[in-house]
């Protein structure tokens, strides 16, 4: 299943969603064009749970949520940001939603580092940032439909698919990305704690916020 756009049209063009897509694309270009091996660059910016310190949130692992381990994971991030954040940013202004997403990302990284304090395997975790935004979106729109490309045995259809179904596919797509990790990022604990914690954080924060529409 490939989500394409919300079934109900947005009231305005999702400029902030496009900006986030451009941001992660630019980060991928930086990682690929940085002098030296890409592997060395990604290890340098990745989270090492055994070295993480709460007193230095912008230090070790502070950039791990920006970069992707492979093109599959990048594609999943770009598609889900494009499809699922437009409605959220109509409801919540950037000055509120983005700090919540960054705060939830930091808490997710802290949680992961606490439950795997001895792991020395580098971790890249853009799903921590995306998960917070998905949690905020799903709190209000989990029963809404998304126009989706559905591929079956010998057929292709464009169907309206409930958002919660595509949420399950997000976790499935993350699993595929994790199975395809390069060797230098493999062998560590499965990073589902990052995506699950961040999603639940976003869901909980949105539940505590009053109904509102971004101006």
Buried (B, 14 or more C-beta within 10 A) or exposed (E): BBBBBBBEEEEEEBEBBBEBBEEBEEBBEEBEEBEEEEBEBBBEBBBBBEEBEEEEBEEBBBBBBBBBBBEBBBBBBBBBBBBBBBBBBBBBBBEBBBEBBBEBBBBBBBBBBEEBEEBEBBBBBBBBBBBBBBBBBBBBBEEBBBBBEEEEEEEEEEEEBBBEEBBEBBBEBBEEBBEEBEEBBEEBBEBBBBBBBBBBBBBEBBEEBEEEEBE
